[in-house]
Amino acid sequence: METKLFYNAYEINALREIRRASKNKYNTDLNKLKENLAKKNIHVDFEVKNGTLRNISFKKNEFEINSIKGNDRVFTDRIVKSVNNNKNSLEQSKKAEKTKEYNRFEELKKHREERTQLLNRDMYNTKGFSK
């Protein structure tokens, strides 16, 4: 079993392309990531079993990185984590859109109308005046 610590420029470029694609906010699942990386000639293969990701591998020509080796697993886990973060941030943004925004001017307008009604009601009240 050979562990490669130093990569050449071609391999580093491939790793950067994978990382950039995973950080793209529109890649919210692994299938979208696979489609986007296919445009850059990077083959993605992953295995999902019982709803969990078992292994994932990226291959560009002769360079291959997979989640079986320990030091490669660190990189692949970061890729999967960033895809999951994209999914969570998308869900949170949709939830934020659904909540009604607080409109300060509407609130002020409502309070002014209530105050005007109270003042007008007391203006014609003769209670407390002497005859």
Order of alpha helices (4+ residues) and beta strands (2+ residues): alpha-alpha-beta-beta-beta-alpha-alpha
